[in-house]
């Protein structure tokens, strides 16, 4: 029993230190969530500012619908992040309540023990301790063990006082953190209520815009005209890239012809070999100019369902007949986009109606287009492997959420991307 009474303060101190270290992980999670929330707030404010500018200017129908949709997506993400922060803070406050109750019990117990100790000192003085010390110092035994127990006996009261002071200080700190979390929780809930009301307003605004588009023929004509203009822009880009490719082939042919001419002067004695080389180079140049289907295995650029197919069909948002040059694949936030086949990055640019986009040139004059990208991880002129990640899917310039626009062109002619992916 005497041994337990001497070791008890040390054990209590160790447990208190462990208990104080436990919430650190939760604090780190709260800080991490705050950082993510701040990033979303900045992004949301930027998109709302763009929408506010649109309201004061005459902008395209598709651009307005796209920004409305982006704002809705970001508001939903922001509300989701607010809810995660709220749950985390609620959990932290609940744990702090338990910790404070536990500390209160410990403080009460130690105060009760100290009152008993003071009462014993008042009744018996320190004579009892003196007797114990005398017994330890006079009886036979290990000298080092005697010193150890004498030290504990002499420092017991001081450790009791220090332990009580530590517990009281820890309780005050936890109470301060609890009050801070509760204040932040109140602010968070107020902000969440405001954003929920704003979400309802934004959804109503989008519904009015889509209803107007569905029933107003003039607005439909404007949207169709804008859609066709974006399609022509895409085709013009592919045509420009194909012209550049053919120009590079012609320059390569001229350079090869110059090399062959120089070789002819130096190797008059090797006429037969020269003719064979000339014939081979001519066949290679002819083969390069032709547009042949890309051979070899291919890779689905994004995991997700196809929500809009290639060719003539009713647009899911505009509710008018349109001709799709590519397909649209539904994506999730953070979804990675992959190169459908090995090739060279021909263009990284913002394209009307497609947002941030990447165009990859493959063997034989095949081009694949990847639109509505949130982030882009490749640069023009760089080679990419089949299935190599090139960026992250997003909703910029999209009319209906997060998705990938994927297009395939053989030369300047678009083909069905899903059929092209199946070719061996």
C-alpha positions as CSV (number, residue, x, y, z in Angstrom):
1,X,0.0,0.0,0.0
2,X,2.9,2.4,0.8
3,X,4.5,1.6,-2.5
4,X,1.2,2.4,-4.4
5,X,0.8,5.7,-2.5
6,X,4.3,6.7,-3.6
7,X,4.0,5.7,-7.2
8,X,0.4,7.0,-7.7
9,X,1.4,10.7,-8.3
10,X,3.9,9.7,-11.0
11,X,1.3,7.4,-12.7
12,X,-1.3,10.1,-12.6
13,X,1.1,12.6,-14.2
14,X,1.9,10.2,-17.0
15,X,-1.8,9.6,-17.7
16,X,-2.5,13.3,-17.8
17,X,0.3,13.9,-20.3
18,X,-1.1,11.1,-22.5
19,X,-4.6,12.5,-22.3
20,X,-3.3,16.0,-23.2
21,X,-1.6,14.6,-26.4
22,X,-4.7,12.7,-27.6
23,X,-6.6,15.7,-29.3
24,X,-3.6,16.7,-31.4
25,X,-4.7,14.5,-34.4
26,X,-8.2,16.1,-34.2
27,X,-6.7,19.6,-34.1
28,X,-4.6,18.8,-37.2
29,X,-7.7,17.5,-39.0
30,X,-9.6,20.7,-38.1
31,X,-6.8,22.9,-39.4
32,X,-6.7,20.8,-42.6
33,X,-10.4,21.2,-43.1
34,X,-10.1,24.9,-42.5
35,X,-7.5,25.2,-45.3
36,X,-9.7,23.2,-47.7
37,X,-12.7,25.4,-46.8
38,X,-10.7,28.5,-47.4
39,X,-9.6,27.3,-50.8
40,X,-13.2,26.6,-51.8
41,X,-14.3,30.0,-50.6
42,X,-11.7,31.7,-52.8
43,X,-12.8,29.6,-55.8
44,X,-16.5,30.2,-55.1
45,X,-16.0,34.0,-54.8
46,X,-14.2,34.1,-58.1
47,X,-16.9,32.2,-60.0
48,X,-19.6,34.4,-58.4
49,X,-17.7,37.5,-59.5
50,X,-17.7,36.1,-63.0
51,X,-21.4,35.5,-62.9
52,X,-22.0,39.0,-61.5
53,X,-20.1,40.5,-64.5
54,X,-22.2,38.4,-66.9
55,X,-25.4,39.9,-65.4
56,X,-24.2,43.4,-66.4
57,X,-23.0,42.4,-69.9
58,X,-24.5,40.8,-73.0
59,X,-22.8,37.4,-73.0
60,X,-23.5,34.1,-74.8
61,X,-26.3,31.8,-73.6
62,X,-24.1,28.8,-73.3
63,X,-21.5,30.8,-71.3
64,X,-24.2,31.9,-68.9
65,X,-25.6,28.4,-68.4
66,X,-22.1,27.0,-67.9
67,X,-21.2,29.5,-65.2
68,X,-24.6,28.9,-63.5
69,X,-23.8,25.2,-63.4
70,X,-20.3,25.8,-62.1
71,X,-21.6,28.0,-59.4
72,X,-24.2,25.4,-58.3
73,X,-21.5,22.7,-58.3
74,X,-19.1,24.8,-56.2
75,X,-21.9,25.8,-53.8
76,X,-22.8,22.2,-53.3
77,X,-19.1,21.3,-52.7
78,X,-18.8,24.2,-50.3
79,X,-21.9,23.1,-48.3
80,X,-20.5,19.6,-48.2
81,X,-17.2,20.9,-46.8
82,X,-19.0,23.1,-44.3
83,X,-20.9,20.0,-43.1
84,X,-17.6,18.1,-42.7
85,X,-16.2,20.9,-40.7
86,X,-19.3,21.0,-38.6
87,X,-19.1,17.3,-37.9
88,X,-15.5,17.5,-37.0
89,X,-16.0,20.4,-34.6
90,X,-19.0,18.7,-33.0
91,X,-16.9,15.6,-32.4
92,X,-14.0,17.7,-31.0
93,X,-16.4,19.6,-28.6
94,X,-18.0,16.3,-27.5
95,X,-14.6,14.9,-26.7
96,X,-13.6,18.1,-24.8
97,X,-16.7,17.8,-22.7
98,X,-15.7,14.3,-21.7
99,X,-12.1,15.3,-21.1
100,X,-13.2,18.3,-18.9
101,X,-15.6,16.0,-16.9
102,X,-12.8,13.6,-16.4
103,X,-10.5,16.3,-15.3
104,X,-13.1,17.7,-12.9
105,X,-13.4,14.2,-11.3
106,X,-9.6,14.0,-10.9
107,X,-9.3,17.5,-9.5
108,X,-12.1,16.8,-7.0
109,X,-10.4,13.5,-6.0
110,X,-7.0,15.2,-5.5
111,X,-8.5,18.1,-3.6
112,X,-10.2,15.6,-1.3
113,X,-6.9,13.7,-0.8
114,X,-5.1,17.0,-0.1
115,X,-7.7,18.1,2.5
116,X,-7.2,14.8,4.2
117,X,-3.5,15.3,4.1
118,X,-3.7,18.8,5.6
119,X,-6.1,17.5,8.3
120,X,-3.6,14.7,9.2
121,X,-0.7,17.2,9.4
122,X,-2.8,19.5,11.6
123,X,-3.6,16.5,14.0
124,X,-0.3,14.6,13.9
125,X,2.2,17.1,12.5
126,X,5.1,15.6,10.6
127,X,6.0,13.1,13.4
128,X,4.5,10.2,11.4
129,X,6.8,11.0,8.4
130,X,9.7,11.3,10.7
131,X,9.1,7.9,12.1
132,X,8.9,6.4,8.7
133,X,12.2,8.1,7.6
134,X,13.9,6.9,10.8
135,X,12.8,3.3,10.1
136,X,14.0,3.5,6.5
137,X,17.4,4.9,7.5
138,X,18.1,2.5,10.5
139,X,16.9,-0.9,9.3
140,X,19.1,-3.2,7.2
141,X,18.6,-3.3,3.4
142,X,19.9,-2.0,0.0
143,X,21.3,1.5,0.5
144,X,20.3,2.6,-3.0
145,X,16.7,1.4,-2.4
146,X,16.6,3.3,0.9
147,X,17.6,6.5,-0.8
148,X,15.0,6.0,-3.5
149,X,12.2,5.6,-1.0
150,X,13.4,8.5,1.2
151,X,13.4,10.7,-1.9
152,X,9.8,9.8,-2.8
153,X,8.6,10.3,0.8
154,X,10.2,13.7,1.0
155,X,8.8,14.9,-2.4
156,X,5.3,13.4,-2.1
157,X,3.6,16.6,-0.9
158,X,5.3,18.7,-3.6
159,X,4.3,16.3,-6.3
160,X,0.7,16.3,-5.1
161,X,0.5,20.1,-5.3
162,X,2.2,20.1,-8.8
163,X,-0.2,17.5,-10.1
164,X,-3.2,19.4,-8.9
165,X,-1.8,22.6,-10.5
166,X,-1.2,20.7,-13.7
167,X,-4.7,19.3,-13.8
168,X,-6.3,22.7,-13.2
169,X,-4.1,24.3,-15.9
170,X,-5.0,21.5,-18.4
171,X,-8.7,22.0,-17.6
172,X,-8.5,25.7,-18.2
173,X,-6.7,25.1,-21.6
174,X,-9.3,22.6,-22.7
175,X,-12.2,24.9,-21.6
176,X,-10.6,27.7,-23.7
177,X,-10.3,25.4,-26.7
178,X,-13.9,24.3,-26.2
179,X,-15.2,27.9,-26.1
180,X,-13.2,28.6,-29.3
181,X,-14.7,25.6,-31.1
182,X,-18.2,26.5,-29.9
183,X,-17.8,30.1,-31.3
184,X,-16.5,28.7,-34.6
185,X,-19.3,26.2,-34.7
186,X,-21.9,28.9,-34.4
187,X,-20.2,30.9,-37.2
188,X,-20.1,27.8,-39.3
189,X,-23.8,27.0,-38.9
190,X,-24.7,30.6,-39.7
191,X,-22.6,30.5,-42.8
192,X,-24.1,27.1,-43.8
193,X,-27.7,28.5,-43.4
194,X,-26.8,31.5,-45.7
195,X,-25.2,29.1,-48.3
196,X,-28.3,26.8,-48.2
197,X,-30.6,29.8,-48.9
198,X,-28.2,30.9,-51.7
199,X,-28.2,27.4,-53.2
200,X,-32.0,27.5,-53.4
201,X,-31.8,30.9,-55.1
202,X,-29.2,29.7,-57.6
203,X,-31.2,26.6,-58.5
204,X,-34.3,28.7,-59.1
205,X,-32.2,31.0,-61.4
206,X,-30.9,28.0,-63.3
207,X,-34.4,26.6,-63.7
208,X,-35.7,29.9,-65.0
209,X,-32.8,30.1,-67.5
210,X,-33.4,26.5,-68.7
211,X,-37.1,27.1,-68.9
212,X,-36.5,30.2,-71.0
213,X,-34.2,28.2,-73.3
214,X,-36.8,25.5,-73.6
215,X,-39.7,27.7,-74.5
216,X,-38.2,30.9,-76.0
217,X,-37.4,30.2,-79.7
218,X,-35.2,33.3,-79.9
219,X,-33.0,32.1,-77.0
220,X,-32.9,28.7,-78.7
221,X,-31.6,30.2,-81.9
222,X,-29.0,32.2,-80.0
223,X,-27.8,29.0,-78.2
224,X,-27.8,27.0,-81.4
225,X,-25.8,29.7,-83.2
226,X,-23.3,29.8,-80.3
227,X,-23.1,26.0,-80.2
228,X,-22.4,25.8,-84.0
229,X,-19.8,28.6,-83.7
230,X,-18.0,26.6,-81.0
231,X,-18.1,23.5,-83.2
232,X,-16.6,25.4,-86.2
233,X,-13.9,26.7,-83.9
234,X,-12.9,23.2,-82.9
235,X,-12.8,22.0,-86.5
236,X,-10.7,25.0,-87.5
237,X,-8.2,24.2,-84.7
238,X,-7.9,20.6,-86.0
239,X,-7.5,21.8,-89.6
240,X,-4.8,24.2,-88.5
241,X,-2.9,21.4,-86.7
242,X,-3.3,19.1,-89.7
243,X,-2.0,21.8,-92.1
244,X,1.0,22.2,-89.7
245,X,1.6,18.5,-89.8
246,X,1.5,18.3,-93.6
247,X,3.8,21.4,-93.8
248,X,6.3,19.6,-91.5
249,X,6.1,16.5,-93.7
250,X,6.8,18.6,-96.8
251,X,9.7,20.3,-95.1
252,X,11.0,16.9,-94.1
253,X,10.7,15.7,-97.7
254,X,12.6,18.7,-99.0
255,X,15.3,18.2,-96.5
256,X,15.5,14.5,-97.5
257,X,15.6,15.5,-101.2
258,X,18.5,17.9,-100.4
259,X,20.3,15.1,-98.5
260,X,19.8,12.7,-101.4
261,X,21.1,15.3,-103.9
262,X,24.2,15.8,-101.8
263,X,24.6,12.1,-101.5
264,X,24.3,11.7,-105.3
265,X,27.2,14.0,-105.9
266,X,29.4,12.1,-103.4
267,X,28.4,8.6,-104.5
268,X,28.3,8.5,-108.3
269,X,29.6,5.0,-108.2
270,X,26.7,3.7,-106.1
271,X,23.8,4.5,-108.5
272,X,21.9,1.3,-107.7
273,X,22.1,1.9,-104.0
274,X,21.1,5.5,-104.4
275,X,18.0,4.6,-106.5
276,X,16.9,2.0,-103.9
277,X,17.3,4.6,-101.1
278,X,15.4,7.2,-103.1
279,X,12.6,4.8,-103.8
280,X,12.4,3.8,-100.1
281,X,12.3,7.4,-98.9
282,X,9.6,8.2,-101.5
283,X,7.5,5.3,-100.2
284,X,8.0,6.4,-96.6
285,X,7.0,10.0,-97.4
286,X,3.9,8.8,-99.4
287,X,2.9,6.6,-96.5
288,X,3.3,9.4,-94.0
289,X,1.1,11.8,-95.9
290,X,-1.8,9.3,-96.0
291,X,-4.2,9.3,-93.1
292,X,-4.5,5.8,-91.8
293,X,-6.3,4.5,-88.8
294,X,-4.1,4.4,-85.6
295,X,-3.1,0.8,-85.0
296,X,-2.5,-0.7,-81.5
297,X,-4.3,-0.9,-78.2
298,X,-6.1,2.2,-76.8
299,X,-7.2,3.5,-73.4
300,X,-10.5,4.8,-72.1
301,X,-9.6,8.4,-71.2
302,X,-11.9,8.6,-68.1
303,X,-13.8,6.2,-65.9
304,X,-17.5,7.0,-66.0
305,X,-20.7,6.6,-68.1
306,X,-21.0,8.1,-71.6
307,X,-23.7,10.8,-71.2
308,X,-23.6,12.2,-74.8
309,X,-22.7,10.2,-77.9
310,X,-21.2,11.1,-81.3
311,X,-23.4,12.4,-84.1
312,X,-26.8,14.0,-84.5
313,X,-29.0,13.9,-81.3
314,X,-31.0,16.1,-79.0
315,X,-28.8,18.1,-76.6
316,X,-29.6,17.1,-73.0
317,X,-29.5,20.7,-71.7
318,X,-30.4,22.8,-74.8
319,X,-33.2,20.4,-75.9
320,X,-32.4,21.2,-79.6
321,X,-31.0,18.9,-82.3
322,X,-27.2,19.2,-82.5
323,X,-24.4,17.3,-84.1
324,X,-21.8,16.2,-81.6
325,X,-18.2,16.1,-82.9
326,X,-17.2,13.9,-79.9
327,X,-18.6,12.2,-76.8
328,X,-19.1,13.3,-73.2
329,X,-18.1,11.1,-70.3
330,X,-19.5,11.8,-66.8
331,X,-16.7,12.4,-64.3
332,X,-16.3,12.8,-60.5
333,X,-14.4,15.5,-58.7
334,X,-10.7,14.6,-58.7
335,X,-11.1,12.1,-61.6
336,X,-7.9,11.6,-63.6
337,X,-7.9,11.9,-67.4
338,X,-5.6,9.6,-69.4
339,X,-4.2,9.8,-72.9
340,X,-6.2,7.4,-75.1
341,X,-3.0,6.4,-77.0
342,X,0.7,7.3,-77.2
343,X,1.4,10.5,-79.0
344,X,2.7,14.1,-78.8
345,X,0.9,17.0,-77.2
346,X,0.0,19.3,-80.1
347,X,-1.9,22.0,-78.2
348,X,-2.8,23.1,-74.7
349,X,-5.3,25.9,-74.8
350,X,-8.6,27.3,-73.7
351,X,-11.2,26.4,-76.4
352,X,-14.6,28.0,-76.8
353,X,-17.3,25.7,-75.5
354,X,-14.7,23.2,-74.2
355,X,-12.8,25.2,-71.6
356,X,-9.2,24.2,-70.8
357,X,-8.3,21.5,-73.3
358,X,-5.5,19.3,-74.5
359,X,-5.0,18.0,-78.1
360,X,-2.7,15.0,-78.7
361,X,-1.4,14.1,-82.1
362,X,-0.9,10.4,-82.8
363,X,0.7,8.4,-85.6
364,X,-0.8,8.8,-89.0
365,X,-2.5,12.2,-88.4
366,X,-4.9,11.2,-85.7
367,X,-5.9,13.8,-83.2
368,X,-7.6,13.3,-79.8
369,X,-9.2,16.2,-77.9
370,X,-9.8,16.3,-74.1
371,X,-12.0,19.2,-72.9
372,X,-13.5,20.6,-69.7
373,X,-10.2,19.9,-67.8
374,X,-9.7,21.3,-64.3
375,X,-6.0,20.9,-64.3
376,X,-3.5,20.0,-67.0
377,X,-0.3,18.2,-66.3
378,X,1.3,18.1,-69.8
379,X,3.0,20.7,-72.0
380,X,3.0,21.2,-75.8
381,X,5.6,19.3,-77.6
382,X,5.9,16.6,-74.9
383,X,5.4,12.9,-75.7
384,X,2.8,10.9,-73.7
385,X,2.4,7.2,-73.3
386,X,-0.9,5.3,-73.6
387,X,-2.9,5.7,-70.4
388,X,-0.6,8.3,-69.1
389,X,-2.4,10.8,-66.8
390,X,-2.6,14.2,-68.5
391,X,-4.8,16.1,-66.0
392,X,-8.0,16.2,-63.9
393,X,-11.6,16.4,-65.1
394,X,-13.6,19.5,-64.3
395,X,-16.8,21.5,-65.2
396,X,-15.3,24.6,-66.8
397,X,-17.4,25.6,-69.9
398,X,-19.7,22.6,-69.1
399,X,-23.4,23.0,-69.2
400,X,-24.2,20.0,-67.0
401,X,-21.7,19.3,-64.3
402,X,-18.3,17.6,-64.2
403,X,-17.5,15.7,-67.5
404,X,-14.9,15.1,-70.1
405,X,-15.4,16.1,-73.7
406,X,-13.5,13.5,-75.9
407,X,-13.1,13.9,-79.7
408,X,-11.2,11.9,-82.3
409,X,-10.3,13.2,-85.8
410,X,-8.6,11.3,-88.6
411,X,-7.0,14.2,-90.4
412,X,-9.7,16.9,-90.5
413,X,-12.6,14.4,-90.3
414,X,-14.1,13.5,-86.9
415,X,-15.0,9.9,-86.2
416,X,-17.0,8.1,-83.5
417,X,-14.5,8.1,-80.5
418,X,-16.1,4.9,-79.0
419,X,-15.7,3.0,-82.2
420,X,-12.1,4.3,-82.6
421,X,-11.3,3.1,-79.1
422,X,-12.5,-0.4,-80.0
423,X,-10.2,-0.6,-83.1
424,X,-7.2,-3.0,-82.7
